[in-house]
Amino acid sequence: MTTYQRDAARPSPPLREPISSGTDLTRRAASATDWWRIGSVSVIWLTSLFVVALWVSGGAVQDLARFDADTLDTLGRVTGLVAANLLLYQVLLMARVPLFERGFGRDGITRMHRLVGFWSFWLMLAHIVLITFGYAAESNVNVFVQAWQFVWDYPGMLLAAVGTGLLVMVVVTSMRRARRKLRYESWHLLHLYAYLGVGFSLPHMLWTGADFLSSPLATVYWWTLWALAALSLIVFRILVPIIRSLRHRVRVIAVEPDGGHGVLVRMEGRTLHRLGAESGQFFVWRFLDGAGWMRGHPFSLASAPAGNHFSISARIIGDGTSRLTTLRPGTRVVFEGPYGRMTGRERTGRKLLMIGAGAGVTPLVSLLESEGYAPGDATLIARDSDPSEGLRSAAIERLVKDRGLRFARLDGHRSHGHSSWLPQSHAEWTGDDLIRYLAPDLELYDAYVCGPVQWMDNLTHDLRAAGLPASRIHTERFTV
Ligand SMILES: Cc1cc2nc3c(=O)[nH]c(=O)nc-3n(C[C@H](O)[C@H](O)[C@H](O)COP(=O)(O)OP(=O)(O)OC[C@H]3O[C@@H](n4cnc5c(N)ncnc54)[C@H](O)[C@@H]3O)c2cc1C
């Protein structure tokens, strides 16, 4: 690794105004985020209702009441329509569309991706079964014969069958047990087949689906939504990152060890302020250092963005993070982002309680560098199995010395009690008691939490139990 001593040359990040206890920031911060969320949720609901309205306008309610083959057909149609709508939202949610990124944040999108994926998959299977049984009853043939006829005789159905097979494979490999056995890269590659699965399933809807062809309005709706989904993928996942990377010309300027098992990568670019990146956010980074550069890895900003400098800090755990240690100054960087909502904008209280485990401490340090607070009003708790592995120690020391940050470590193996986010050395504490001990005036605090998922869930539970409302707990999960 090259070492680097240019901190003095790096401009200080601008500080966000400290929050005075009298200021009612709750309303201001909540409204900005809420508008994005209301916008995203409204779009999803309105389009889903529109799809159901199309189905009803095709005489669905009368068919339902008949209790014969038509009932199966009409149920098959509505399950297919809603599954198609949700599949399109799966694509849109993953397309990094700013509306959804700001409305739900990355954690929210990941949760929705799972939920929408679950429902679209089961509705799609229900659609296949109901339509096959309905048509078989109507034509008085065996369901297997009907299924065979569908695949071979109806336009677009062979493709749809292949698409369904691909979607089944994606769902099966995403089940917890299967996923644990797969390397992340293999799982991710298999997951990309979902796009092909959706693509293959589309033509049969357009060529044979009565509800798609029933009215010009229906046809326009579906074509518009599909065009929008495809366009969003191309624009936000391909064009925007390429254009931004070309425009800002980010390069590695230094690579340093960070703690016993980490690496800090410093980068420089042009007019980086125009990206509007904030402390606490992350980018997906690709370093053009040879074969394998296509594999992007998400890393949070490890220090507050200042001038034309960015830095990331990573715990070395596998190929992607090891590779960071061999980067050379001058290496070009392609990036996607900034993403994430764990920023100072979410803050509504005067004081800050930051709790990070492992690499989770990095975005918290960047937030502490850019947020305003009085000495003693911000507390950082860092946790590692071994304290020598702690990342960003030098930056934390500076914050303690220059800004009056209160800092403590909770290292060691995790305890097995009720509050497993605590180490064994604190097993006699309950998590909520410890939180109230650290922050007796908890009503003045916002908590920022980052680390492994289970650890975060456990800690978030204790923060709620200690009396902190969910709106004051801000999180970013380091896993997908
Ligand atoms: C929003 C976000 C921000 C993150 N910020 C940081 C950070 O600031 N510092 C840090 O050390 N780590 C961070 N991580 C985790 C980091 O991305 C992974 O540790 C890294 O990608 C591991 O890659 P690897 O090839 O070294 O390890 P591998 O052994 O290949 O992977 C280990 C685990 O890392 C995760 N992972 C691997 N590749 C990816 C990928 N391309 N996208 C998402 N997850 C992946 C998977 O859960 C995998 O099981 C962040 C993750 C997310 C989702």
Ligand as a Chemical Component Dictionary entry (heavy atoms), coordinates in Angstrom:
data_LIG
# 
_chem_comp.id                   LIG 
_chem_comp.type                 NON-POLYMER 
_chem_comp.pdbx_formal_charge   0 
_chem_comp.three_letter_code    LIG 
# 
loop_
_chem_comp_atom.comp_id 
_chem_comp_atom.atom_id 
_chem_comp_atom.alt_atom_id 
_chem_comp_atom.type_symbol 
_chem_comp_atom.charge 
_chem_comp_atom.model_Cartn_x 
_chem_comp_atom.model_Cartn_y 
_chem_comp_atom.model_Cartn_z 
_chem_comp_atom.pdbx_ordinal 
LIG C1  C1  C 0 -24.814 0.139   1.538  1  
LIG C2  C2  C 0 -23.516 -0.580  1.876  2  
LIG C3  C3  C 0 -22.436 0.152   2.323  3  
LIG C4  C4  C 0 -21.255 -0.517  2.674  4  
LIG N1  N1  N 0 -20.188 0.220   3.134  5  
LIG C5  C5  C 0 -19.066 -0.407  3.541  6  
LIG C6  C6  C 0 -17.937 0.321   4.050  7  
LIG O1  O1  O 0 -17.946 1.550   4.133  8  
LIG N2  N2  N 0 -16.849 -0.386  4.440  9  
LIG C7  C7  C 0 -16.806 -1.767  4.362  10 
LIG O2  O2  O 0 -15.797 -2.363  4.743  11 
LIG N3  N3  N 0 -17.850 -2.465  3.866  12 
LIG C8  C8  C 0 -18.961 -1.829  3.443  13 
LIG N4  N4  N 0 -20.006 -2.562  2.935  14 
LIG C9  C9  C 0 -19.854 -4.006  2.784  15 
LIG C10 C10 C 0 -18.997 -4.281  1.554  16 
LIG O3  O3  O 0 -19.693 -3.887  0.391  17 
LIG C11 C11 C 0 -18.666 -5.774  1.443  18 
LIG O4  O4  O 0 -17.973 -6.130  2.596  19 
LIG C12 C12 C 0 -17.774 -6.024  0.255  20 
LIG O5  O5  O 0 -18.496 -5.801  -0.943 21 
LIG C13 C13 C 0 -17.269 -7.444  0.339  22 
LIG O6  O6  O 0 -16.690 -7.823  -0.872 23 
LIG P1  P1  P 0 -15.558 -8.951  -0.918 24 
LIG O7  O7  O 0 -15.435 -9.409  -2.329 25 
LIG O8  O8  O 0 -14.317 -8.485  -0.263 26 
LIG O9  O9  O 0 -16.111 -10.096 0.011  27 
LIG P2  P2  P 0 -16.957 -11.380 -0.327 28 
LIG O10 O10 O 0 -16.383 -12.492 0.480  29 
LIG O11 O11 O 0 -17.114 -11.566 -1.802 30 
LIG O12 O12 O 0 -18.371 -10.986 0.249  31 
LIG C14 C14 C 0 -18.619 -10.976 1.625  32 
LIG C15 C15 C 0 -20.036 -10.453 1.839  33 
LIG O13 O13 O 0 -20.077 -9.078  1.450  34 
LIG C16 C16 C 0 -21.304 -8.792  0.755  35 
LIG N5  N5  N 0 -20.974 -8.359  -0.627 36 
LIG C17 C17 C 0 -19.992 -8.820  -1.420 37 
LIG N6  N6  N 0 -19.987 -8.175  -2.599 38 
LIG C18 C18 C 0 -21.008 -7.307  -2.533 39 
LIG C19 C19 C 0 -21.552 -6.365  -3.447 40 
LIG N7  N7  N 0 -21.027 -6.187  -4.659 41 
LIG N8  N8  N 0 -22.641 -5.660  -3.072 42 
LIG C20 C20 C 0 -23.180 -5.830  -1.852 43 
LIG N9  N9  N 0 -22.712 -6.695  -0.935 44 
LIG C21 C21 C 0 -21.643 -7.417  -1.276 45 
LIG C22 C22 C 0 -22.117 -10.066 0.745  46 
LIG O14 O14 O 0 -23.001 -10.057 1.861  47 
LIG C23 C23 C 0 -21.085 -11.147 0.949  48 
LIG O15 O15 O 0 -21.610 -12.280 1.576  49 
LIG C24 C24 C 0 -21.176 -1.920  2.559  50 
LIG C25 C25 C 0 -22.254 -2.637  2.069  51 
LIG C26 C26 C 0 -23.427 -1.985  1.734  52 
LIG C27 C27 C 0 -24.607 -2.777  1.223  53 
# 
loop_
_chem_comp_bond.comp_id 
_chem_comp_bond.atom_id_1 
_chem_comp_bond.atom_id_2 
_chem_comp_bond.value_order 
_chem_comp_bond.pdbx_ordinal 
LIG C1  C2  SING 1  
LIG C2  C3  SING 2  
LIG C2  C26 DOUB 3  
LIG C3  C4  DOUB 4  
LIG C4  N1  SING 5  
LIG C4  C24 SING 6  
LIG N1  C5  DOUB 7  
LIG C5  C6  SING 8  
LIG C5  C8  SING 9  
LIG C6  O1  DOUB 10 
LIG C6  N2  SING 11 
LIG N2  C7  SING 12 
LIG C7  O2  DOUB 13 
LIG C7  N3  SING 14 
LIG N3  C8  DOUB 15 
LIG C8  N4  SING 16 
LIG N4  C9  SING 17 
LIG N4  C24 SING 18 
LIG C9  C10 SING 19 
LIG C10 O3  SING 20 
LIG C10 C11 SING 21 
LIG C11 O4  SING 22 
LIG C11 C12 SING 23 
LIG C12 O5  SING 24 
LIG C12 C13 SING 25 
LIG C13 O6  SING 26 
LIG O6  P1  SING 27 
LIG P1  O7  DOUB 28 
LIG P1  O8  SING 29 
LIG P1  O9  SING 30 
LIG O9  P2  SING 31 
LIG P2  O10 DOUB 32 
LIG P2  O11 SING 33 
LIG P2  O12 SING 34 
LIG O12 C14 SING 35 
LIG C14 C15 SING 36 
LIG C15 O13 SING 37 
LIG C15 C23 SING 38 
LIG O13 C16 SING 39 
LIG C16 N5  SING 40 
LIG C16 C22 SING 41 
LIG N5  C17 SING 42 
LIG N5  C21 SING 43 
LIG C17 N6  DOUB 44 
LIG N6  C18 SING 45 
LIG C18 C19 SING 46 
LIG C18 C21 DOUB 47 
LIG C19 N7  SING 48 
LIG C19 N8  DOUB 49 
LIG N8  C20 SING 50 
LIG C20 N9  DOUB 51 
LIG N9  C21 SING 52 
LIG C22 O14 SING 53 
LIG C22 C23 SING 54 
LIG C23 O15 SING 55 
LIG C24 C25 DOUB 56 
LIG C25 C26 SING 57 
LIG C26 C27 SING 58 
# 
